[in-house]
Amino acid sequence: MTDAVRPPAVQLRGLTKRFGTKTVLDAIDLDLKAGEFLALLGPSGTGKTTLLRILAGLEVPDSGEVLVPERRTTVFQEPRLVSARRVLANVTIGQPRSAEEAGRSALAEVGLPDAARRWPVTLSGGEAQRVALARALVRRPQLLLLDEPFAALDALTRLQTQDLVGDLVTRHRPAVVLVTHDVEEAVRLAERVAVLRDGKLAADQPIDLPGSRDRTDPRFVEYRRFFLAELGIPSLKGV
Ligand SMILES: Nc1ncnc2c1ncn2[C@@H]1O[C@H](COP(=O)(O)OP(=O)(O)OP(=O)(O)O)[C@@H](O)[C@H]1O
C-alpha cells in the first residue's frame, strides 16, 4: 500500500495534559499510519509515558482529540505476569478459551514453544518479557505500545529481544509507539523517531535506512549523533 492510502492508526490533535500547574503535553498533534513504527525519545520526565498511557486509554487528557484503534495493547518495562498462573494462561488472560491455540502459536513465535505449562517464577527476565510479547500478540493489536520494554534486560538479551520485536512487527504490522531513552535502540528499530521536549514533539524524523540496520553504517552514526544533539547530549568524539 502506498503511504497516501495507508489509513491512520493514531490521530492526536491539540493533546494537552497537565499535572497541577505543570503542562506536560502542550497541544500535541501526531499522526501515525497503520503499520508505522514510531520511537519516542525525550529527557526523563518529559511526558513520554504519559503520552503512551493516553494512547493506551489509561490516562485522560485535559483537552484535545485522541483517535486510536480499538485493538491496542501495551508491553511495559516489567513483564507484569500473574505468578499464580502458568505461562499459557498468562498469554491468554482475559481472552476466550478458543484463544488457547493462538496462545501456543504466539509462544512459538517468541521462541518459547515448550513454555506453556511453566510458572512465571521459573522464567529468566528475557523469557518473561517474551511471554509478555506473546500476550500482546494474541490480542492481534492494530496499535502496539511499548514502554521501555528492553530497559530491564542485560545488554545481550536486550539486543536479542529488540531483534525479536523487529521480526514480530515486520510479520504482524501493527502500528507501534516505542518509548525509550536509548537513541541507538530507536534508530535501530523505528521508521520514524520523534523527540518530546518541553511538552512538544520536536525533530519528528523518518529514518531512511534499510530494514536490517548496521550500527557502523555512517548514516546510522549520523542519525545517532543528530538525536543525541536533540536530547542535548553531546556525542563523544569519534562515537
Ligand atoms: N499521576 C501523576 N501525578 C502527578 N504528576 C505526574 C503524574 N504522572 C506523571 N507526572 C509527572 O509528569 C511528568 C512526566 O512524567 P512521565 O512519566 O510521563 O515522563 P517520562 O518522559 O516518561 O519520564 P521517564 O523518561 O523518566 O520515564 C513528570 O514530571 C512526572 O512527575
The ligand as an ORCA input file, in Angstrom:
! r2SCAN-3c Opt
* xyz 0 1
  N      -0.134     10.870     38.127
  C       0.714     11.911     38.150
  N       0.537     12.914     39.034
  C       1.376     13.986     39.065
  N       2.421     14.129     38.242
  C       2.647     13.162     37.340
  C       1.814     12.011     37.249
  N       2.284     11.216     36.260
  C       3.372     11.845     35.750
  N       3.582     13.023     36.400
  C       4.643     13.993     36.102
  O       4.579     14.298     34.717
  C       5.873     14.407     34.177
  C       6.045     13.434     33.017
  O       6.075     12.112     33.515
  P       6.298     10.864     32.549
  O       6.429      9.657     33.402
  O       5.258     10.862     31.507
  O       7.692     11.248     31.886
  P       8.699     10.342     31.052
  O       9.185     11.215     29.938
  O       8.061      9.064     30.680
  O       9.852     10.117     32.113
  P      10.933      8.934     32.234
  O      11.708      9.004     30.959
  O      11.739      9.329     33.420
  O      10.175      7.660     32.402
  C       6.850     14.187     35.318
  O       7.228     15.444     35.819
  C       6.019     13.433     36.331
  O       6.487     13.691     37.620
*
